[in-house]
Amino acid sequence: MMPLGVADVLLIVLTALVCAAVVTCAALLVLRRARRAGLTLRLVIVGVASVLALATGVLAISAEMYLSAHDFAVLVWVLGAAMLCALATAWITARAARSSMRDLSDAVRQVGEGDVVGGGSSGWREFDDLSAELSEVSAKLSDARAELERLDSDRRRFLAWISHDLRTPLTAIRALAESAEEGLADPEAFPGQVRAQVETMAHMVDDLFELSRITSGSLRLRTEQVELLDVVSDAVADVRAAAGEHRVHIVQQDIEGHVLWADPHQLTRVIVNLLTNAVRHAPEGSEILVFAEAPSPHRLVLAVLDHGAGVAVEDLDRMFEVGWRSDPSRSAVTAPDAVASGAGLGLAIARGLARAHGGDVVAEHTDDGFCLKVTLPVGAPGL
């Protein structure tokens, strides 16, 4: 057998390239016209085009080699059988791919309907990866949908509560006005009674405004180095009158000597809200203990301990949610005083302000009663 010369190699390569190019262009034209065709037809066209590109090249080169008619016929039959096998393989592969695509389409529809789907195994790595991602996304969407439903329920419940609590002082003011019109009101007590109801409403509106700043991220702290004793003393002074009305005594312990970086106004509000909650629920004649401890050089814990029953263990975290109301054993008193107002905002605001400082507020049951603890960083922000 004589070796192939350079001209022979060039002729073979050129012939194969021309045949492959013609078949490829024809296949691309068919695919272009079948843009709306299904996946099965497209894969069959690609499979047939691949075999045809090879077959036409082989036949053209064989014709140039001056094969006998018998040998050329044998080659044609062999290539025809190979084309049939390729067509069957492409058809089976396309059917399997279409089945996997149908499963993915069904999974997407289920996700759209709110269901959680599991990842399937189709034997196609790409489809399996996509199915796993779809399963993960469906779980996240389900969690997000549940969270939105919970937030919407909390929002509607909160609106109902705040409407009720705002209606209470308005009803009282209306009753006072009607008494004044009928000449039944005490002229000396009337201004003070109206002012007390207005202050109750103003307190709730202030709480709503503060909560909106916290939740929207627009709260800006003005931190400075403060003495914890000064902040706690101011907070105790703010609630002393209410504590006296409830016959509750507030005791400070281990507060001296602690210094931290904080916004004194906002930190005072945190402590006032914690003390207000304690005064509201502490038994008459009992003490409320306010104490501080430093578990580490960088953290400070301020605790407010009352001798009330507290809340159920499962509600220890929920009590900081906006609008949350406890069971009747820890419900607010009905007297029109400073601690009976509000719509479940005090503890939510306290936790929001504490977290804005880089800390947190938690609740726990102790052997001595119910304790609210606010944990705060000692150093300046960023240190």
C-alpha positions as CSV (number, residue, x, y, z in Angstrom):
1,M,0.0,0.0,0.0
2,M,1.4,3.3,-1.1
3,P,1.6,6.1,1.6
4,L,-0.7,9.1,1.1
5,G,0.9,12.1,-0.4
6,V,0.3,15.7,0.7
7,A,-2.1,16.3,-2.2
8,D,-4.1,13.2,-1.2
9,V,-4.4,14.3,2.5
10,L,-5.4,17.8,1.4
11,L,-8.0,16.4,-0.9
12,I,-9.5,14.1,1.8
13,V,-9.6,16.9,4.4
14,L,-11.1,19.4,2.0
15,T,-13.7,16.8,0.9
16,A,-14.7,16.0,4.5
17,L,-14.9,19.7,5.5
18,V,-17.1,20.6,2.5
19,C,-19.4,17.7,3.1
20,A,-19.6,18.5,6.9
21,A,-20.2,22.2,6.2
22,V,-23.0,21.5,3.7
23,V,-24.8,19.1,6.2
24,T,-24.2,21.5,9.1
25,C,-25.7,24.5,7.2
26,A,-28.7,22.3,6.2
27,A,-29.2,21.3,9.8
28,L,-29.0,24.9,11.0
29,L,-31.5,25.9,8.4
30,V,-33.9,23.2,9.5
31,L,-33.4,24.1,13.2
32,R,-34.1,27.7,12.3
33,R,-37.3,26.9,10.6
34,A,-38.3,24.6,13.5
35,R,-37.8,27.2,16.2
36,R,-41.1,26.3,17.8
37,A,-40.4,22.5,17.6
38,G,-40.1,20.4,20.7
39,L,-36.9,19.2,22.3
40,T,-37.3,15.7,20.9
41,L,-37.3,16.9,17.2
42,R,-34.3,19.2,17.8
43,L,-32.2,16.5,19.3
44,V,-33.1,14.1,16.5
45,I,-32.1,16.7,13.9
46,V,-28.8,17.3,15.7
47,G,-28.1,13.5,15.9
48,V,-29.0,12.9,12.3
49,A,-26.9,15.8,11.2
50,S,-23.9,14.5,13.0
51,V,-24.1,11.1,11.4
52,L,-24.9,12.6,8.0
53,A,-21.8,14.9,8.2
54,L,-19.7,11.8,8.8
55,A,-21.5,9.6,6.2
56,T,-21.4,12.1,3.3
57,G,-17.7,12.7,3.9
58,V,-17.0,9.0,3.9
59,L,-19.1,8.4,0.8
60,A,-17.5,11.3,-1.1
61,I,-14.0,10.2,-0.2
62,S,-14.9,6.6,-1.1
63,A,-16.1,7.7,-4.5
64,E,-12.9,9.6,-5.1
65,M,-11.0,6.4,-4.2
66,Y,-12.6,4.5,-7.1
67,L,-14.0,1.7,-5.0
68,S,-15.8,-1.1,-6.8
69,A,-19.6,-0.9,-7.0
70,H,-19.8,-3.9,-4.6
71,D,-17.6,-2.3,-2.0
72,F,-19.4,1.1,-2.3
73,A,-22.8,-0.6,-1.9
74,V,-21.5,-2.4,1.3
75,L,-20.3,1.0,2.7
76,V,-23.6,2.6,2.0
77,W,-25.5,-0.1,3.9
78,V,-23.1,0.1,6.8
79,L,-23.5,3.8,7.0
80,G,-27.3,3.5,6.7
81,A,-27.4,1.0,9.6
82,A,-25.2,3.4,11.6
83,M,-27.6,6.3,10.8
84,L,-30.6,4.2,12.0
85,C,-28.8,3.4,15.3
86,A,-27.9,7.1,15.7
87,L,-31.5,8.1,15.0
88,A,-32.8,5.6,17.6
89,T,-30.2,6.9,20.1
90,A,-31.2,10.5,19.5
91,W,-34.8,9.7,19.8
92,I,-34.4,7.8,23.1
93,T,-32.2,10.5,24.6
94,A,-34.6,13.2,23.5
95,R,-37.5,11.3,25.1
96,A,-35.6,11.0,28.4
97,A,-34.7,14.7,28.3
98,R,-38.3,15.7,27.5
99,S,-39.5,13.6,30.5
100,S,-37.1,15.3,32.8
101,M,-38.2,18.7,31.5
102,R,-41.8,17.7,32.0
103,D,-41.0,16.8,35.6
104,L,-39.2,20.1,36.1
105,S,-42.2,22.0,34.6
106,D,-44.6,20.2,37.0
107,A,-42.3,21.1,39.9
108,V,-42.2,24.8,38.8
109,R,-46.1,24.8,38.6
110,Q,-46.3,23.3,42.1
111,V,-43.9,25.9,43.5
112,G,-46.1,28.6,41.9
113,E,-49.1,27.1,43.7
114,G,-47.2,27.3,47.0
115,D,-46.1,23.7,47.4
116,V,-42.7,22.5,48.6
117,V,-41.1,20.1,46.1
118,G,-38.4,17.6,46.6
119,G,-35.3,17.2,44.4
120,G,-35.7,14.4,41.9
121,S,-33.1,12.1,40.2
122,S,-33.4,11.9,36.5
123,G,-29.9,10.7,35.6
124,W,-29.1,14.0,34.0
125,R,-26.6,16.0,36.2
126,E,-27.8,19.4,35.0
127,F,-31.4,18.5,35.5
128,D,-30.7,17.1,38.9
129,D,-28.8,20.2,39.9
130,L,-31.7,22.4,38.7
131,S,-34.2,20.2,40.5
132,A,-32.2,20.5,43.8
133,E,-32.0,24.2,43.4
134,L,-35.7,24.4,42.7
135,S,-36.4,22.3,45.9
136,E,-34.3,24.7,47.9
137,V,-36.0,27.7,46.5
138,S,-39.5,26.2,47.1
139,A,-38.6,25.7,50.8
140,K,-37.4,29.2,51.1
141,L,-40.5,30.6,49.4
142,S,-42.6,28.5,51.7
143,D,-40.8,29.9,54.7
144,A,-41.1,33.4,53.4
145,R,-44.8,33.0,52.6
146,A,-45.4,31.7,56.2
147,E,-43.4,34.6,57.6
148,L,-45.4,37.1,55.5
149,E,-48.7,35.5,56.7
150,R,-47.5,35.8,60.3
151,L,-46.4,39.4,59.9
152,D,-49.7,40.2,58.2
153,S,-51.6,38.6,61.1
154,D,-49.5,40.5,63.6
155,R,-50.1,43.7,61.7
156,R,-53.9,43.2,61.7
157,R,-53.8,42.2,65.4
158,F,-51.6,45.2,66.2
159,L,-53.9,47.6,64.4
160,A,-56.9,46.3,66.2
161,W,-55.1,46.7,69.6
162,I,-53.7,50.2,68.9
163,S,-57.2,51.2,67.7
164,H,-58.7,49.9,70.9
165,D,-56.0,51.5,73.1
166,L,-56.3,54.9,71.4
167,R,-60.1,54.7,71.7
168,T,-59.9,54.3,75.5
169,P,-58.5,57.8,76.2
170,L,-60.6,59.3,73.5
171,T,-63.7,57.8,75.1
172,A,-62.6,59.2,78.5
173,I,-62.1,62.7,77.0
174,R,-65.5,62.5,75.4
175,A,-67.0,61.5,78.8
176,L,-65.2,64.4,80.5
177,A,-66.4,66.8,77.8
178,E,-70.0,65.7,78.2
179,S,-69.8,66.0,82.0
180,A,-68.5,69.5,81.6
181,E,-71.3,70.4,79.2
182,E,-73.9,69.2,81.7
183,G,-72.2,70.9,84.6
184,L,-71.3,67.7,86.3
185,A,-67.5,67.9,86.0
186,D,-65.3,69.1,88.9
187,P,-63.8,72.4,87.6
188,E,-60.6,71.9,89.6
189,A,-60.0,68.3,88.6
190,F,-61.2,68.6,85.0
191,P,-58.0,70.1,83.4
192,G,-55.8,67.5,85.1
193,Q,-58.1,64.6,84.0
194,V,-58.0,65.8,80.4
195,R,-54.3,66.3,80.5
196,A,-53.7,62.8,81.8
197,Q,-55.7,61.3,78.9
198,V,-53.9,63.5,76.3
199,E,-50.5,62.4,77.8
200,T,-51.6,58.8,77.4
201,M,-52.4,59.3,73.8
202,A,-49.2,61.3,73.2
203,H,-47.2,58.5,74.8
204,M,-48.6,55.9,72.4
205,V,-48.0,58.2,69.4
206,D,-44.4,58.7,70.5
207,D,-44.0,54.9,70.8
208,L,-45.4,54.4,67.3
209,F,-43.0,57.0,65.9
210,E,-40.0,55.5,67.7
211,L,-40.9,52.0,66.5
212,S,-41.2,53.2,62.9
213,R,-37.7,54.7,63.1
214,I,-36.3,51.5,64.5
215,T,-38.0,49.2,62.0
216,S,-37.2,51.5,59.0
217,G,-33.5,51.8,60.0
218,S,-33.7,55.6,60.2
219,L,-32.7,55.6,63.9
220,R,-29.5,57.5,64.5
221,L,-27.8,57.1,67.9
222,R,-25.8,59.9,69.4
223,T,-23.4,57.9,71.5
224,E,-21.1,59.2,74.2
225,Q,-19.4,57.9,77.4
226,V,-22.1,57.8,80.1
227,E,-22.3,56.7,83.7
228,L,-24.8,53.8,84.1
229,L,-25.8,55.2,87.5
230,D,-26.9,58.5,85.9
231,V,-29.0,56.7,83.3
232,V,-30.6,54.3,85.7
233,S,-31.4,57.1,88.2
234,D,-33.1,59.1,85.5
235,A,-35.2,56.1,84.4
236,V,-36.2,55.3,88.0
237,A,-37.2,58.9,88.6
238,D,-39.4,58.7,85.5
239,V,-41.4,55.7,86.8
240,R,-41.3,56.5,90.5
241,A,-44.7,58.1,90.5
242,A,-46.3,55.1,88.7
243,A,-44.4,52.7,91.1
244,G,-45.9,54.6,94.1
245,E,-49.4,54.3,92.7
246,H,-48.9,50.5,92.5
247,R,-47.2,50.4,95.9
248,V,-44.0,49.0,94.4
249,H,-40.5,49.9,95.6
250,I,-37.6,50.1,93.1
251,V,-34.2,49.2,94.6
252,Q,-30.9,49.8,92.8
253,Q,-27.9,47.5,93.4
254,D,-24.4,47.3,92.0
255,I,-25.0,50.1,89.6
256,E,-22.1,52.4,90.6
257,G,-18.8,52.4,88.7
258,H,-20.0,51.1,85.4
259,V,-19.3,53.3,82.3
260,L,-20.2,52.6,78.7
261,W,-20.6,54.2,75.3
262,A,-24.3,54.7,74.5
263,D,-27.0,57.2,73.6
264,P,-28.1,58.4,77.0
265,H,-31.6,59.4,75.9
266,Q,-32.3,56.1,74.1
267,L,-30.7,54.0,76.8
268,T,-32.8,55.7,79.4
269,R,-35.9,54.8,77.3
270,V,-34.8,51.2,77.2
271,I,-34.6,51.1,81.0
272,V,-37.8,53.0,81.5
273,N,-39.7,50.5,79.3
274,L,-38.3,47.6,81.2
275,L,-39.1,49.2,84.5
276,T,-42.6,50.1,83.3
277,N,-43.2,46.5,82.4
278,A,-42.0,45.4,85.8
279,V,-44.2,48.0,87.7
280,R,-47.2,46.9,85.6
281,H,-46.9,43.3,86.7
282,A,-45.1,43.3,90.0
283,P,-47.3,42.3,93.0
284,E,-48.4,45.2,95.2
285,G,-46.0,45.9,98.1
286,S,-43.1,44.1,96.4
287,E,-39.7,45.3,95.3
288,I,-38.3,45.7,91.8
289,L,-34.5,45.1,91.8
290,V,-32.3,46.9,89.3
291,F,-28.7,45.6,89.2
292,A,-25.8,45.4,86.9
293,E,-23.0,43.0,86.3
294,A,-20.0,42.8,83.9
295,P,-19.5,39.2,82.6
296,S,-16.6,40.4,80.5
297,P,-14.5,43.6,80.1
298,H,-16.4,44.3,76.9
299,R,-20.0,43.5,77.9
300,L,-22.4,44.9,80.5
301,V,-25.6,43.4,81.7
302,L,-28.4,45.4,83.3
303,A,-31.2,43.4,84.8
304,V,-34.7,44.3,86.1
305,L,-36.1,41.7,88.4
306,D,-39.7,41.7,89.6
307,H,-41.5,39.1,91.7
308,G,-44.4,38.6,89.3
309,A,-45.3,35.3,87.8
310,G,-43.8,36.1,84.4
311,V,-44.9,34.7,81.1
312,A,-45.0,31.1,79.8
313,V,-41.6,29.7,78.7
314,E,-42.7,29.5,75.1
315,D,-43.6,33.2,75.2
316,L,-40.2,34.5,76.5
317,D,-39.2,35.6,73.1
318,R,-42.6,36.4,71.7
319,M,-43.2,39.0,74.4
320,F,-40.8,41.3,72.5
321,E,-42.9,41.2,69.3
322,V,-44.9,44.3,68.3
323,G,-48.4,44.2,69.7
324,W,-47.9,40.9,71.7
325,R,-50.2,40.6,74.7
326,S,-49.7,38.2,77.5
327,D,-52.3,36.0,79.2
328,P,-54.6,37.6,81.7
329,S,-52.3,36.9,84.6
330,R,-49.9,39.4,83.2
331,S,-52.3,41.7,81.4
332,A,-52.2,45.4,82.0
333,V,-54.2,47.0,84.8
334,T,-57.1,49.0,83.8
335,A,-56.4,52.1,85.9
336,P,-55.6,55.2,83.9
337,D,-52.0,55.6,85.0
338,A,-48.7,55.9,83.3
339,V,-48.1,52.2,83.0
340,A,-51.5,51.1,81.8
341,S,-51.2,52.7,78.5
342,G,-49.5,51.4,75.3
343,A,-50.3,48.7,72.8
344,G,-47.5,46.2,73.4
345,L,-44.8,48.5,72.1
346,G,-42.6,49.1,75.1
347,L,-40.6,45.8,75.1
348,A,-40.4,45.8,71.3
349,I,-38.9,49.3,71.4
350,A,-36.6,48.3,74.2
351,R,-35.2,45.4,72.2
352,G,-34.9,47.5,69.1
353,L,-33.0,50.2,70.8
354,A,-30.7,47.7,72.6
355,R,-29.9,46.0,69.3
356,A,-29.3,49.4,67.7
357,H,-26.6,49.8,70.4
358,G,-25.1,46.4,69.5
359,G,-26.8,44.5,72.3
360,D,-30.1,42.7,73.1
361,V,-32.8,42.2,75.6
362,V,-33.9,38.8,76.8
363,A,-36.3,37.5,79.4
364,E,-35.9,34.6,81.8
365,H,-37.4,33.0,84.9
366,T,-35.3,32.9,88.0
367,D,-35.8,31.6,91.5
368,D,-36.6,35.1,92.7
369,G,-39.0,36.1,90.0
370,F,-39.1,37.3,86.4
371,C,-36.1,39.0,85.0
372,L,-35.5,41.2,82.0
373,K,-31.8,41.6,81.0
374,V,-30.4,44.1,78.6
375,T,-26.9,43.3,77.3
376,L,-24.8,46.1,76.0
377,P,-21.2,46.6,74.6
378,V,-19.0,48.8,76.8
379,G,-16.7,50.3,74.2
380,A,-17.4,52.8,71.5
381,P,-19.0,51.6,68.3
382,G,-16.5,50.1,65.9
383,L,-14.0,49.3,68.7
